[in-house]
Amino acid sequence: MKKMLLTVMILTACACLQSCQARVQDVSRNASKTAEITLVEKNVSVLPISVDKNATEETMQAVKELASYIQKISGAEVDVILNDSTNTPAHAIWVGIQPKLEKVFPDLKFKFENPEEILIACNGQDLVIAGRDIMAGTTQTEFGTANAVYTFLQKYLDVRWFWPGPLGEDVICKNTIRLPSFEYRFHPQIVQRKLWRGTYGGEYEVQAKAWFRMQRVTLYSFRFNGGHAFTQWWDKYHAEHPDYFALQPDGSRDASPDAKNVKICVSNPKMQKQWLDDAEQELKADPSKIMVSASLNDGSTIGECICPECKAWDNPNGAEWQLYGKGGAYKGVSLTDRYVKFWNILAKGLKERFPDRDVYVGAYAYGPYMSPPISGKLDKNVVLAYVGHFPFANDEFRNKQKAEWKKWADNASRMVFRPNLFHYSGGWLGLPTVPLHKTIEDFKFLAENKCVGIEVDTLPLCWSTQGAVFYLFAQLAYDPLQDGNALLKDYYQRAFGSASGEIEQYFSIMEKAHDQIVDKAKLSSGAPKELIVICREIYTDDILNSAEECLKKAEAKAAAAAEKKYSQRVAFIRSGYDFSRMQVGIMNAMAKVRESKGADTVAVKKAIELCEKRNEFYKKENVFAIRAAPWYHDGRQLNDYMGPPSQALRDAAGIK
């Protein structure tokens, strides 16, 4: 029964979002114009928090945080009652579904029909904060009540979390907390809200996890499974089944381009059966799992199968692609129609093996199978993740990809947005990659076009330069149809007080710089060395000086404010600016070093000095302000562009 419940829950999450009719519901109404509820009166708690003693771990965590924030706001300590029906309070802040609720709120409906649905309501005497919570065995798979608590804190107690850590938290203190009677129901359209992040360790890790949790991008109900599915196949199967693997131009079936990224002969029925056998075993081993990936390995233009059977599945009218295999390059066409047929065969096979259970094939639209199919539609049991680049790429490419998304949406029952971002205007170098208004526009576009999940590839976590867009990501993922411009305005006003206008102007300058960089680059994905050259052209002294003037004015206004938090937050943004200017200085110095092949001793010394300052910056600044990305810097061999100068260049300059 629990297996069926989980399956029905996920199916409902997908099915209810298949059309524009399934827009996010956000209904608020006053139950009475006069009745008010008092939570705290002159620093004294009036109502306890009541929660079922058997509530889940996530609900209990949310209860602790609710009590903590009430105390932060008012100074009042709130009693928490672990309700076991023998100690039910007369009146309370009821967190989660409890037996007495139907008597306390006789006019409320406590049956949740939508995925992750929440209910927050008060009637002048009691307050309820609850949501749909679902368990699969001992595993919680839906977290409505916890997310309802975080929604209540933000919407009704006016708490904000701009970035991780105490400085990013904003609480409005008052000695009395009263609320009018109301009823608020909501369920998010996007039921996977995953923002990849790195780890910090220690207390910083606790603070980072809290930010993501309270932004409701940790506790979500849909788990897309679409990672590269065949990375271990060569090692497992090539000895006995070489026919599973792609035929290369030289007639071989080998591990091209390598064992991890080997390509598959998808038209081979024996290979299809092998995938189905493996998938069946995987699904039976974990009854809570409903999706198995059939996404192809990375390096999508290299090593694809050219056997007659696979090529027969390609549509000859597909867009031309330059493909590569062992034996040389060759002209091919889009592989989308080939892979749509492959995924549909697997989806049909899964349904045959699990006739009483809803199971899904996870797939990526990527590389030469990114464009929509020319013929055929995806089976309803295929969930497609589009590996796009909007809203960060230039407008031409952004609009092209959004048009592709819409065509895919016409051929798919549900879709996930799985972008690779921050490669486009220096994001991984810590520069201000902030397409704020395009993010607002494009998240709304996704919500209106069958998007049920968002999974953003790794964030650089440079909150002082990019935190505003991270905030938009999180807030819009939970409610993409809200007024994004009002959300951004609130971010500036609440975080920076009287300096909000100047900080808004500062980020406007940086947003325009981002647009100029991607327009000039015309890149679908950032080639970092070319991108650095363009960044040097755009981040001129005029641009950087204009941005700094905004910060100086912001600093002056924040310094005059009664509360120090505004000056501290402006200083946080200033640290990002100082770092960005340092990075541009390193780019310029290294350009002279590179052009002179190390003969420009002044440039070499300047580059060394700036790189040492950068290292010190990483050590001394707020850990959330700027984060180094050595995998990007070193993996793309950027030392000649971003320093420090190599020993060969130092030798040429006569510097040890």
N, C-alpha and C positions, 0 to 999 in steps of 0.2 A: 504493500500500500504506500509506503514511504517512497519507494522508487517511482511509482506512478505519480505521486504528488509532485515530486521534483520535476518530472518530465512535463506534466501538465503546466506547472509554473513557468518553465522556460518557454514552452510552446505559446502560452498566453502572452508572455513578454514579447515574443516575436510577432505573433499574429495580430496583436492589437495595435501594432505600429506600422502596418503595411500601407497605409494611405494617409493623405492629408487630413482625413476625418479623425485620425487618432492623434490629434495635436495635444500638447500638454494641457491638462486641465488645471486651472488655478482659480478656485472659487472661494471668495471670502464674503461673508455677510454678517451684519449685526443681528444678533438674536434679540437684543433689547437696547434701547437708546439710553436707559438709565442705569441698569445693573452693572456694577463694577466688581471686580475681584481684587482683593488686596493680598499680595504675597508677602510683603514686608511693610511694617509700619514703624517709622522712626527707628530704623536699624534693628528692629526685632522681627524675627520670622513669625508669620501668622499661620501659615500652612506647612505641614510636613510634606515630604515626598514619599509617596507610597509606590512600591514596586513589588511584584511577585517575588517571593524568596527563591523561586526556581528560574528566574529570568536568565537569559543567556549572558555570556561573558561580555559581549559587546553592549548589551543593554545596561548591564551593571556599570560598565565603564562610562557610558553616557550619563547615567544617574550621578555618578561621582563628579563628573564635569559640570553638570547642571547645578548641583549644590555648590560647587566651587565658584562658579561664575555669579551665582546669586550673592555669595559672600563678598566677592570682589566688587560687585556693583554697590552693595548696600551695607556691608560689614556684618550682616546677619548670618549666624550659623543656622543651617536648616537641618532639622531632624530627618533622617531617612529610615522609614519603616519597611522592613522586609515582611511583606504581607503574606500570612499563611491562613487567612480567613478567620483566625482567632483574635487577631489584633488589628482589624480593619478600622481605620480612623473614620470619624464622622465626616470630615471634609479634608481634602488633600489636593496636592499636585499629583495626579495619577499618571504614572509612566508605564506604558504598556497595557495590554488588555488584562483586566482583573474582574472577578465575578460581580462585584458591586456596581460596575460602571453602568449597566443598563438601568439600574434604579436611580443612580445619581443623574444620568442624562437620558431620561426616557424618550426624548425626541430624536436622539442621535442614532445613526446606523453604524454599527461596529463591525459589519462584515466588509472586508476589503476585497474588492473585485479586480483591482488593477495591480500590476507588478509594482512593488515598492511603494504602494499607496500609503500616504500619511494623513493623520487627522490631528488637528490641534483645535481645541474648543474650550470655552469657559462660559458658565451660566450665572456668574455673580457670586457663587459659593465654592465651586470646584473648577479645577483646570485639568484637562486630559491632554496628554502628549503620547500618541501611539501610532503604530504603523504595522504593516503586514510583515510578520516574521515567519520564515519557513525553515524547517529543519529537514535534512536528509540524514537520517540516523542521528549521529552525534555532531554532525557538521551543519552549521547555520549557513544557509544559502541566500537568504533574503533578510535585510536589516532595516525594515521600515521604522521601527521604534527608535533606534539609535539615530538614524538620519532625521527623524522628526524632532528629536532633542536639539540637534545642531541647527535645524531650520528655525526652531523656536528661539534659540539663543540669538541668531542673527536677525530674524524678522521682528521679534517682539521685545527682546531685551537689548537690541541694537549693538551686539558684540560684533567686532570685525577682526579678521586675521589676514593682514596684508602680506606678510611673509613669516616664516618660522621664527620662533624665539620671542622673548618678552617684548622687544621693541616693535615687532610687527603686530602685536595684539593691541586692540583699542577697546576700552571699556568706558562707558559713561557712568560716572558714580552718582548715586542719589540715595537718600536715606529711606525713601518710600517707593515701593513698586506696586503700581495698580494697573489693571488692564480692563478695558471694556469687555462686555460679553461679545463673543464672536464664534464663528465656526469657519475653519479653514481646512480645505482638502486639496491634496495635490498628489500627482504621481508623475515621475519623470519619464519623458519619452526615451531618453538615451539611458539604457539600462546596463551598459558597460561604460565606465568612465575611468579609464586607466591612463595615468600619466607616469611614464617610466622615470625613475630617479635613481641616483646613486645613493650610497650610504655615507653617514657622517661618523658614526660611532659615539658611544657614551651618551651624555646628556643631550648633545646636539641631535643625535639620532632620535631620541624621545621627542624632542621639539619638532623635528621635521615630520615624524609620523603623525603627531598631533595635528599639524597644519593640514596634511592631506586628508586625514580622517574627518576633521571638522568642516572641511570644504566638500565633503561627501563624494570624494573621488577615490575612496578606498573600499567602502562598503557598498558594493553593487551586486546585482543578481545574475548578470549574464557573463559567461566566461567564454569568449571566442578562442578557439584553438585552431590556429592557422599557420603555425611556424613551419619552417622548411622540414618536410616530412621524410626525406629520403637520405638524410646525412649519414646514416649507419648502414645503409643497404649494401654498399660495395663490400664492406668488411663481412657482413652477414651472409651474402648470397652470391657473390660473383664467382666463387669456385664451382658451385654446382649449377648456377643459373646465369651464365653470361648473357643469355638472351633477354634477361630483364632490363639490360642497359642499352643506352642509345647507340645506334649505328653511326659511326663517324665517316667523314668523307673518304678516308683512306681504307674503308672496309672493315675496320676493327670495331670491337665493342669493349672499350676500356674505361678507365676512371677519369675521363676528360670532364672538366679541367683538372680535378683532383678528387680523391676519394670522398671528401666531405661534400663537394658540390657536384658530384656525378649526376648525369642526366639519365632519364628513364625512357624506355621504349613503351609508351603509354598505351599503344594499340594492342600490345601482347596480352591475350586473355589469361595466360598463366601468371603474368605479372599482376594483373588486376585481381586474380584470385588470391595471390599472396597478400596483397594489401588488405583485402577483405578478411582473410584469415587472421592477420595481425590485428586488424581493427576489432574484430569480434572478440578476440582474446582480451584486448585492452578494455573494451566496454564491459565485458563480463567481470573483469577483475575489479572494476570501480563502478558500481551501479549508479553513483551520482553523476558520472560523466555522460555527456550526451553528444559530444562532438569529437571527431577524429580528423586530423589535418591530412589533406592530400595536396598541399602546396608544394610546388617544385623547389628544388634546391637553388641556392643563390648563384650569381653569375649567370643570369638568365639568357644571355646571348651566346654563351659558350657551351658547346658540346651537345646541343639539342639533336634529337634523333632525326635521321634523314631516310629511314627505311620507307619503302613504298606505302606500307599500310598507314604509318603515322602521317606521311605527307598527304595521303588521300583525305585525311580529316581536315586539312587546312583549306580555307576558302581562298581560291585563286584571286579573288578581288580584294583580299586583305592588303593593308598598307605594306609597302616594301620595308624589309629590315635587313641590315647587314649582320649576318650571323657568322660564327666562327666554330670550327671543329678541327679535330686532328687531321691534318692533311691540307688545311688552308681555309681561307675565308670564302664565303659564298653568299649570293643574294637569295633571300628568303622572303616570306610574307609573315604577317602577324600570325601568331600561334594561338590566338584566342579561341577560334572555333574548334581547334584540336582539343584544347584543354577543357572547354565547356562540355564537349562530348565525353571526355574522360571522366570529369567530375560527375556528370549525370549517370554514367554507367555505375560508378561506385555508389552513388546515392541510391540507385535502384537496388543494387546488391545488398546494401545495408538494410533497406526496408524489408527485403525478402528474408533476411536473417533475423530481424527483430520486428516481426509483424505487430507485436503488442506494445512496442516501445518507440517513442519518437527519437530518432538519432539523426545526426547531421554530419555532412562533410564540410570541413573548413577549407577555404581556398583564398589565395591572393590574386588580385589583378595587379600585374607587375611586369615591367620590361616589355618584351615582345608579346605578352598576353595581357597588356593593360587596356588596350582599346576594346570597346564593346564588341560582342559577336556580330557578325553580319547576318548569320542565320542561326536559328535555334535560341531557346531560352534556358536559363538555369532551372534545374529541378527545384521544387520548393524546399527540399531538404539540403540544399547547398547554401551555405552562408558565405557571402563574398566580402573580403576586406580589400578595399581600394587603397593601394600604397601611393597616395598622392602627395602633393607639395603645397597646395593652397592652404592657408592664406599667405604663405611666406614668399612664394615665387613672384616674378613680375606679372603684370596684369594680363599680358598676352597668353602666357602659359597657364596662369591661374584660371582664366576664362575657358581655355581649351579643356583643362582637366574637369572643371565643373560641368561642361557640356558632356564630357565622357561619363561622368558620374550619373547624370540624368539618363543617358542612354542605357547604362548598366541597370539603373533603377527600373527601367521599363522591362528589363529582362530578368530581374531577380526579385525574390519575395522579401528579402531583408539584406541590409548591407552594414558594414562596419568601416569607419574611416580610420585607416592605419598609416598616418603620414610619417615621413622622415623630414624633420624640420631642423632649423637652426644652422644649416649649411649655407645659407643664401646671402647673408650680409655680415658675416663675422660672428655669428652666435657662439660658435665653439671657441672663438678667441676672446670671449668675454665682452664683445662689443654690444651696443644697444640694438638688438634685433627685435623691434617692437612694432609690427604691423597691427596696431591696436584696432583701428576702425575696420580693416579688412577681416580681422578675426571676428568681430561682432557680426559683420555681414555674412561671412561664410559659415559660421556655426548655425545661424538661422537658416541658411540655404540647406545645410545638411538635415536639420530637423524637418524641413518641409519636403524632403526627398528620400524617405525610407531609411534613414540612418537610425539604427538601434544601438550602435556602439561607437565609442571613440577610444582609440588606443594610440596615444602620441609617443613616438619613439623618444628616447632618452632626452630629458631636459638638461641643459648645461648647468642649471642651478646657480646662475649668477644673478641673485635677486636684486642687487643694487642697479644693474643695468637692464635686466629683463623681467623683473618681478611683476611689473604691471601686466604683462601679457600672460604670465603664469596665473595670475589672479583671474584674468578674464577666462582663460581656459577652464579653470575649475568651476567658476560661477556659471558660465554658459553651458558647460557640460551637463550640469544638473538642471538648468532651466534655460535652454537656448532661445526661447521665444520672449524672454524678458527684455526690457529696454536696456540694451547694452550701453548706450551713451549715458543714460542716467546712472548705470552701474559704475562706469568709468568716472563720472563726475563725483559720485559718492566716494570713490577710492581717493581722489585728490583731496576732497574737502575733509574727510574724516582723518586721513593719514597726515595731512600737512597743514590743516587749520588755515590761518590767515595767509600762509605761503602757497596755498593750493593753486592760485592762478599762475604763479611763476613756475611751479613744478609742472603744471599742465603745458605751459608754453615750452618748457625745456624738453618734455617728451614729444611735443609736436615737432620740434626741430629734429630730434632723433628719428622720429617716424618718417619725416620727409627724407632724411639722409638714407634710411633703409630703402625707401622707394626708389631713390635715385641710383643706389648701388645695384639693386636687382634689375632695374630698367636698363642700366648700362651693360650689365653682365649678360643679360638675356640667357641665363642659365636655367635649365630645369633642375639641376642639382649643382651645388657650388663646387667648382674646381678651385681648391683653396689658393693655389699660387696666383692664378688669374684674379681671383677675388681680392687678394691682398693688394695687387696693383691698383684695382679699382677703388678699394677703400682709401688708398693714399690720395687718389684724385678727388674723392668726395669729402673726406674728413679734412678739409682745408682749415687753415688758421681762422678764416672768416666764420666758418660753421662752428668750430670749436669755441671760438671767442664769444659768439652769439649765445651759445648754450651756457657758457660760464657766466655771462652777464645775468642770465635768468637765475642761475644758482646764487649768485651774489645777492640779488634782490630777495630771493627766497630766504637766504640766511639772515638778512637784516630783519625781515618781517617775522621770521620764526623766533629770532632772539628777543624781540619785543613782546612776545606772547608770554602769558603767565606760566604756561605749562612747558617744561623742558622737553617733553617728548617730541614736540614739533621740530625743535632745533636738532635733536638727536636723529630724527628721521631724515631731515634735509641733509645732515652730515652723512647719513648712510647712502643717500643718492649721490652726494658729492664724491664719496669714495669710488663709486662706479665711474663717475666722470673722470676723476684723476687717473684711474686705471686705464680707461679707454684712451685718454690722451697719451699716456705712457706707451700703450700698445702701438698707437699711430707713430709716436716718436721712434719706437724700435723699428717699425716698418720702413720709415724714411731713412734711418741710419743704416739699416741693413741693405737698402737699395744702393746706397753709395758704396758700402763695403763690397757688395756683389759686383757692381759695375766696375770698380777699380781692382777687383780680384784681391782685395786686401791691401792694396798700395795706399789707400787713403787712411793714414794712421789716425787722424782725428775722428773719422767716422767709426773706425774699429773701436777706439777707446770709448766713444759715445755709446755705441751699441752695448759694449760690455757693462758700462756704468748703468744704463737703463735696465738691462737684463738682471743685474744684481739687485736693483731697486724693486724690480718686479718680484723677485724671489722673496725679498723682505716683506713686500706687500701681502703676498700669500700667507705669510706667517703671522703678521700683526693685525690684519684687518678682521672685522667681524666675519666669522666662518661662513655666514650665509651671504655675505656681500659678493665675493668673487671666488670662483672655484676653478682651479687649473684643470685642463683637459689634455694630459700628456698623450693619451691614445690618439688624439686628433693631431696634435703638434708633431709628435715623433713618428706616428704611423704614416703621415703624409710627407715626411722628410722636409719639414718647414724651417729647419735651422738657418738656412741661407736667407730666409725671408723674415723669420720672427726671432732669430737669434737663439742662444748666443753664438757669436762667430766661431767657426770651427778652428781647430788648432792650426790647420793649414793657412787659414786666413790670418790668424794671429801671427804665425811665422812670417807671412808676407809683409805684415805691418811691423815686424820686429818686436812683437809683444809676447812675452812668455805667459 
